[in-house]
Amino acid sequence: NFKKSAALFETSVLTAMTGSQVAGRTTLKLAGLWQVLVIM
């Protein structure tokens, strides 16, 4: 049972890390678009 919960924890940590990376990239893209709009 402990192994199961440890695996679940690992999976959730990996998912969270991947999610934050995607969110970071999205934020960068949005910031880039915003800069382009401001420059125009």
CHARMM internal coordinates of N, CA and C (Angstrom, degrees):
IC EDIT
DIST 1 N 1 CA 1.4712
DIST 1 CA 1 C 1.5336
ANGL 1 N 1 CA 1 C 110.39
DIST 1 C 2 N 1.3399
ANGL 1 CA 1 C 2 N 115.18
DIHE 1 N 1 CA 1 C 2 N -38.94
DIST 2 N 2 CA 1.4632
ANGL 1 C 2 N 2 CA 118.41
DIHE 1 CA 1 C 2 N 2 CA 178.92
DIST 2 CA 2 C 1.5266
ANGL 2 N 2 CA 2 C 110.54
DIHE 1 C 2 N 2 CA 2 C -65.81
DIST 2 C 3 N 1.3577
ANGL 2 CA 2 C 3 N 115.43
DIHE 2 N 2 CA 2 C 3 N -40.21
DIST 3 N 3 CA 1.4633
ANGL 2 C 3 N 3 CA 118.62
DIHE 2 CA 2 C 3 N 3 CA 178.51
DIST 3 CA 3 C 1.5219
ANGL 3 N 3 CA 3 C 110.45
DIHE 2 C 3 N 3 CA 3 C -61.07
DIST 3 C 4 N 1.3336
ANGL 3 CA 3 C 4 N 115.74
DIHE 3 N 3 CA 3 C 4 N -39.34
DIST 4 N 4 CA 1.4619
ANGL 3 C 4 N 4 CA 120.50
DIHE 3 CA 3 C 4 N 4 CA -179.27
DIST 4 CA 4 C 1.5229
ANGL 4 N 4 CA 4 C 110.51
DIHE 3 C 4 N 4 CA 4 C -61.81
DIST 4 C 5 N 1.3318
ANGL 4 CA 4 C 5 N 116.44
DIHE 4 N 4 CA 4 C 5 N -47.94
DIST 5 N 5 CA 1.4626
ANGL 4 C 5 N 5 CA 119.91
DIHE 4 CA 4 C 5 N 5 CA -177.94
DIST 5 CA 5 C 1.5251
ANGL 5 N 5 CA 5 C 110.67
DIHE 4 C 5 N 5 CA 5 C -67.49
DIST 5 C 6 N 1.3427
ANGL 5 CA 5 C 6 N 116.79
DIHE 5 N 5 CA 5 C 6 N -33.51
DIST 6 N 6 CA 1.4696
ANGL 5 C 6 N 6 CA 120.09
DIHE 5 CA 5 C 6 N 6 CA 178.15
DIST 6 CA 6 C 1.5226
ANGL 6 N 6 CA 6 C 109.79
DIHE 5 C 6 N 6 CA 6 C -65.48
DIST 6 C 7 N 1.3295
ANGL 6 CA 6 C 7 N 116.42
DIHE 6 N 6 CA 6 C 7 N -40.50
DIST 7 N 7 CA 1.4655
ANGL 6 C 7 N 7 CA 120.49
DIHE 6 CA 6 C 7 N 7 CA 179.02
DIST 7 CA 7 C 1.5210
ANGL 7 N 7 CA 7 C 109.73
DIHE 6 C 7 N 7 CA 7 C -65.91
DIST 7 C 8 N 1.3307
ANGL 7 CA 7 C 8 N 116.71
DIHE 7 N 7 CA 7 C 8 N -41.39
DIST 8 N 8 CA 1.4665
ANGL 7 C 8 N 8 CA 120.58
DIHE 7 CA 7 C 8 N 8 CA 178.20
DIST 8 CA 8 C 1.5217
ANGL 8 N 8 CA 8 C 110.31
DIHE 7 C 8 N 8 CA 8 C -61.60
DIST 8 C 9 N 1.3300
ANGL 8 CA 8 C 9 N 115.37
DIHE 8 N 8 CA 8 C 9 N -42.56
DIST 9 N 9 CA 1.4584
ANGL 8 C 9 N 9 CA 119.97
DIHE 8 CA 8 C 9 N 9 CA 179.91
DIST 9 CA 9 C 1.5226
ANGL 9 N 9 CA 9 C 110.51
DIHE 8 C 9 N 9 CA 9 C -62.36
DIST 9 C 10 N 1.3337
ANGL 9 CA 9 C 10 N 115.85
DIHE 9 N 9 CA 9 C 10 N -44.58
DIST 10 N 10 CA 1.4674
ANGL 9 C 10 N 10 CA 120.34
DIHE 9 CA 9 C 10 N 10 CA 179.11
DIST 10 CA 10 C 1.5280
ANGL 10 N 10 CA 10 C 110.36
DIHE 9 C 10 N 10 CA 10 C -59.31
DIST 10 C 11 N 1.3320
ANGL 10 CA 10 C 11 N 115.36
DIHE 10 N 10 CA 10 C 11 N -44.85
DIST 11 N 11 CA 1.4667
ANGL 10 C 11 N 11 CA 120.18
DIHE 10 CA 10 C 11 N 11 CA -178.71
DIST 11 CA 11 C 1.5220
ANGL 11 N 11 CA 11 C 111.08
DIHE 10 C 11 N 11 CA 11 C -62.20
DIST 11 C 12 N 1.3478
ANGL 11 CA 11 C 12 N 115.30
DIHE 11 N 11 CA 11 C 12 N -43.80
DIST 12 N 12 CA 1.4625
ANGL 11 C 12 N 12 CA 118.70
DIHE 11 CA 11 C 12 N 12 CA -178.39
DIST 12 CA 12 C 1.5291
ANGL 12 N 12 CA 12 C 110.85
DIHE 11 C 12 N 12 CA 12 C -66.73
DIST 12 C 13 N 1.3370
ANGL 12 CA 12 C 13 N 117.16
DIHE 12 N 12 CA 12 C 13 N -35.98
DIST 13 N 13 CA 1.4694
ANGL 12 C 13 N 13 CA 120.39
DIHE 12 CA 12 C 13 N 13 CA 178.17
DIST 13 CA 13 C 1.5188
ANGL 13 N 13 CA 13 C 109.74
DIHE 12 C 13 N 13 CA 13 C -65.40
DIST 13 C 14 N 1.3342
ANGL 13 CA 13 C 14 N 116.20
DIHE 13 N 13 CA 13 C 14 N -44.69
DIST 14 N 14 CA 1.4655
ANGL 13 C 14 N 14 CA 120.02
DIHE 13 CA 13 C 14 N 14 CA 178.93
DIST 14 CA 14 C 1.5239
ANGL 14 N 14 CA 14 C 110.47
DIHE 13 C 14 N 14 CA 14 C -61.98
DIST 14 C 15 N 1.3240
ANGL 14 CA 14 C 15 N 116.08
DIHE 14 N 14 CA 14 C 15 N -42.17
DIST 15 N 15 CA 1.4669
ANGL 14 C 15 N 15 CA 120.74
DIHE 14 CA 14 C 15 N 15 CA 179.78
DIST 15 CA 15 C 1.5214
ANGL 15 N 15 CA 15 C 110.18
DIHE 14 C 15 N 15 CA 15 C -62.61
DIST 15 C 16 N 1.3336
ANGL 15 CA 15 C 16 N 115.66
DIHE 15 N 15 CA 15 C 16 N -43.03
DIST 16 N 16 CA 1.4646
ANGL 15 C 16 N 16 CA 119.88
DIHE 15 CA 15 C 16 N 16 CA -179.15
DIST 16 CA 16 C 1.5275
ANGL 16 N 16 CA 16 C 110.41
DIHE 15 C 16 N 16 CA 16 C -64.55
DIST 16 C 17 N 1.3354
ANGL 16 CA 16 C 17 N 116.81
DIHE 16 N 16 CA 16 C 17 N -41.66
DIST 17 N 17 CA 1.4626
ANGL 16 C 17 N 17 CA 120.26
DIHE 16 CA 16 C 17 N 17 CA -179.77
DIST 17 CA 17 C 1.5243
ANGL 17 N 17 CA 17 C 110.05
DIHE 16 C 17 N 17 CA 17 C -63.59
DIST 17 C 18 N 1.3351
ANGL 17 CA 17 C 18 N 116.60
DIHE 17 N 17 CA 17 C 18 N -45.79
DIST 18 N 18 CA 1.4653
ANGL 17 C 18 N 18 CA 120.65
DIHE 17 CA 17 C 18 N 18 CA 179.08
DIST 18 CA 18 C 1.5203
ANGL 18 N 18 CA 18 C 110.47
DIHE 17 C 18 N 18 CA 18 C -62.06
DIST 18 C 19 N 1.3354
ANGL 18 CA 18 C 19 N 115.68
DIHE 18 N 18 CA 18 C 19 N -41.86
DIST 19 N 19 CA 1.4554
ANGL 18 C 19 N 19 CA 120.26
DIHE 18 CA 18 C 19 N 19 CA -179.78
DIST 19 CA 19 C 1.5159
ANGL 19 N 19 CA 19 C 111.96
DIHE 18 C 19 N 19 CA 19 C -62.40
DIST 19 C 20 N 1.3459
ANGL 19 CA 19 C 20 N 116.18
DIHE 19 N 19 CA 19 C 20 N -41.17
DIST 20 N 20 CA 1.4607
ANGL 19 C 20 N 20 CA 119.08
DIHE 19 CA 19 C 20 N 20 CA -179.01
DIST 20 CA 20 C 1.5289
ANGL 20 N 20 CA 20 C 110.24
DIHE 19 C 20 N 20 CA 20 C -69.13
DIST 20 C 21 N 1.3453
ANGL 20 CA 20 C 21 N 116.70
DIHE 20 N 20 CA 20 C 21 N -33.76
DIST 21 N 21 CA 1.4683
ANGL 20 C 21 N 21 CA 119.31
DIHE 20 CA 20 C 21 N 21 CA 177.31
DIST 21 CA 21 C 1.5182
ANGL 21 N 21 CA 21 C 110.09
DIHE 20 C 21 N 21 CA 21 C -64.02
DIST 21 C 22 N 1.3412
ANGL 21 CA 21 C 22 N 116.03
DIHE 21 N 21 CA 21 C 22 N -44.59
DIST 22 N 22 CA 1.4650
ANGL 21 C 22 N 22 CA 120.65
DIHE 21 CA 21 C 22 N 22 CA 179.74
DIST 22 CA 22 C 1.5276
ANGL 22 N 22 CA 22 C 109.59
DIHE 21 C 22 N 22 CA 22 C -63.29
DIST 22 C 23 N 1.3302
ANGL 22 CA 22 C 23 N 116.02
DIHE 22 N 22 CA 22 C 23 N -42.87
DIST 23 N 23 CA 1.4647
ANGL 22 C 23 N 23 CA 120.17
DIHE 22 CA 22 C 23 N 23 CA -179.91
DIST 23 CA 23 C 1.5277
ANGL 23 N 23 CA 23 C 110.02
DIHE 22 C 23 N 23 CA 23 C -63.39
DIST 23 C 24 N 1.3301
ANGL 23 CA 23 C 24 N 116.88
DIHE 23 N 23 CA 23 C 24 N -39.71
DIST 24 N 24 CA 1.4575
ANGL 23 C 24 N 24 CA 120.87
DIHE 23 CA 23 C 24 N 24 CA 179.20
DIST 24 CA 24 C 1.5157
ANGL 24 N 24 CA 24 C 111.22
DIHE 23 C 24 N 24 CA 24 C -63.08
DIST 24 C 25 N 1.3380
ANGL 24 CA 24 C 25 N 115.95
DIHE 24 N 24 CA 24 C 25 N -42.72
DIST 25 N 25 CA 1.4634
ANGL 24 C 25 N 25 CA 119.41
DIHE 24 CA 24 C 25 N 25 CA 179.35
DIST 25 CA 25 C 1.5158
ANGL 25 N 25 CA 25 C 110.70
DIHE 24 C 25 N 25 CA 25 C -65.18
DIST 25 C 26 N 1.3356
ANGL 25 CA 25 C 26 N 115.46
DIHE 25 N 25 CA 25 C 26 N -41.34
DIST 26 N 26 CA 1.4662
ANGL 25 C 26 N 26 CA 119.77
DIHE 25 CA 25 C 26 N 26 CA 179.55
DIST 26 CA 26 C 1.5217
ANGL 26 N 26 CA 26 C 110.06
DIHE 25 C 26 N 26 CA 26 C -62.11
DIST 26 C 27 N 1.3282
ANGL 26 CA 26 C 27 N 115.91
DIHE 26 N 26 CA 26 C 27 N -42.18
DIST 27 N 27 CA 1.4626
ANGL 26 C 27 N 27 CA 120.39
DIHE 26 CA 26 C 27 N 27 CA 179.96
DIST 27 CA 27 C 1.5254
ANGL 27 N 27 CA 27 C 110.11
DIHE 26 C 27 N 27 CA 27 C -63.37
DIST 27 C 28 N 1.3426
ANGL 27 CA 27 C 28 N 116.21
DIHE 27 N 27 CA 27 C 28 N -41.37
DIST 28 N 28 CA 1.4609
ANGL 27 C 28 N 28 CA 119.73
DIHE 27 CA 27 C 28 N 28 CA 178.83
DIST 28 CA 28 C 1.5223
ANGL 28 N 28 CA 28 C 110.51
DIHE 27 C 28 N 28 CA 28 C -62.60
DIST 28 C 29 N 1.3386
ANGL 28 CA 28 C 29 N 116.14
DIHE 28 N 28 CA 28 C 29 N -42.50
DIST 29 N 29 CA 1.4632
ANGL 28 C 29 N 29 CA 119.57
DIHE 28 CA 28 C 29 N 29 CA 179.49
DIST 29 CA 29 C 1.5167
ANGL 29 N 29 CA 29 C 110.90
DIHE 28 C 29 N 29 CA 29 C -62.47
DIST 29 C 30 N 1.3416
ANGL 29 CA 29 C 30 N 115.91
DIHE 29 N 29 CA 29 C 30 N -44.49
DIST 30 N 30 CA 1.4608
ANGL 29 C 30 N 30 CA 119.85
DIHE 29 CA 29 C 30 N 30 CA 179.92
DIST 30 CA 30 C 1.5277
ANGL 30 N 30 CA 30 C 110.59
DIHE 29 C 30 N 30 CA 30 C -64.12
DIST 30 C 31 N 1.3394
ANGL 30 CA 30 C 31 N 116.67
DIHE 30 N 30 CA 30 C 31 N -39.42
DIST 31 N 31 CA 1.4618
ANGL 30 C 31 N 31 CA 120.15
DIHE 30 CA 30 C 31 N 31 CA 179.49
DIST 31 CA 31 C 1.5317
ANGL 31 N 31 CA 31 C 109.52
DIHE 30 C 31 N 31 CA 31 C -64.95
DIST 31 C 32 N 1.3282
ANGL 31 CA 31 C 32 N 116.73
DIHE 31 N 31 CA 31 C 32 N -39.29
DIST 32 N 32 CA 1.4578
ANGL 31 C 32 N 32 CA 120.83
DIHE 31 CA 31 C 32 N 32 CA 178.57
DIST 32 CA 32 C 1.5167
ANGL 32 N 32 CA 32 C 111.10
DIHE 31 C 32 N 32 CA 32 C -63.69
DIST 32 C 33 N 1.3329
ANGL 32 CA 32 C 33 N 115.98
DIHE 32 N 32 CA 32 C 33 N -43.46
DIST 33 N 33 CA 1.4627
ANGL 32 C 33 N 33 CA 120.20
DIHE 32 CA 32 C 33 N 33 CA 178.24
DIST 33 CA 33 C 1.5269
ANGL 33 N 33 CA 33 C 110.11
DIHE 32 C 33 N 33 CA 33 C -62.16
DIST 33 C 34 N 1.3341
ANGL 33 CA 33 C 34 N 115.82
DIHE 33 N 33 CA 33 C 34 N -42.11
DIST 34 N 34 CA 1.4700
ANGL 33 C 34 N 34 CA 121.05
DIHE 33 CA 33 C 34 N 34 CA -179.21
DIST 34 CA 34 C 1.5265
ANGL 34 N 34 CA 34 C 109.89
DIHE 33 C 34 N 34 CA 34 C -61.55
DIST 34 C 35 N 1.3488
ANGL 34 CA 34 C 35 N 116.69
DIHE 34 N 34 CA 34 C 35 N -43.00
DIST 35 N 35 CA 1.4694
ANGL 34 C 35 N 35 CA 120.07
DIHE 34 CA 34 C 35 N 35 CA -179.88
DIST 35 CA 35 C 1.5202
ANGL 35 N 35 CA 35 C 110.59
DIHE 34 C 35 N 35 CA 35 C -62.63
DIST 35 C 36 N 1.3266
ANGL 35 CA 35 C 36 N 115.65
DIHE 35 N 35 CA 35 C 36 N -41.57
DIST 36 N 36 CA 1.4693
ANGL 35 C 36 N 36 CA 119.46
DIHE 35 CA 35 C 36 N 36 CA 179.14
DIST 36 CA 36 C 1.5245
ANGL 36 N 36 CA 36 C 109.87
DIHE 35 C 36 N 36 CA 36 C -62.11
DIST 36 C 37 N 1.3323
ANGL 36 CA 36 C 37 N 116.52
DIHE 36 N 36 CA 36 C 37 N -43.71
DIST 37 N 37 CA 1.4690
ANGL 36 C 37 N 37 CA 120.23
DIHE 36 CA 36 C 37 N 37 CA 179.97
DIST 37 CA 37 C 1.5271
ANGL 37 N 37 CA 37 C 110.81
DIHE 36 C 37 N 37 CA 37 C -63.51
DIST 37 C 38 N 1.3316
ANGL 37 CA 37 C 38 N 116.41
DIHE 37 N 37 CA 37 C 38 N -39.84
DIST 38 N 38 CA 1.4669
ANGL 37 C 38 N 38 CA 120.10
DIHE 37 CA 37 C 38 N 38 CA -178.87
DIST 38 CA 38 C 1.5299
ANGL 38 N 38 CA 38 C 109.85
DIHE 37 C 38 N 38 CA 38 C -67.34
DIST 38 C 39 N 1.3298
ANGL 38 CA 38 C 39 N 116.56
DIHE 38 N 38 CA 38 C 39 N -41.51
DIST 39 N 39 CA 1.4689
ANGL 38 C 39 N 39 CA 120.24
DIHE 38 CA 38 C 39 N 39 CA -179.20
DIST 39 CA 39 C 1.5319
ANGL 39 N 39 CA 39 C 109.57
DIHE 38 C 39 N 39 CA 39 C -63.08
DIST 39 C 40 N 1.3427
ANGL 39 CA 39 C 40 N 117.00
DIHE 39 N 39 CA 39 C 40 N -39.73
DIST 40 N 40 CA 1.4552
ANGL 39 C 40 N 40 CA 120.81
DIHE 39 CA 39 C 40 N 40 CA 178.86
DIST 40 CA 40 C 1.5302
ANGL 40 N 40 CA 40 C 108.84
DIHE 39 C 40 N 40 CA 40 C -68.58
END
COOR INIT
IC SEED 1 N 1 CA 1 C
IC BUILD
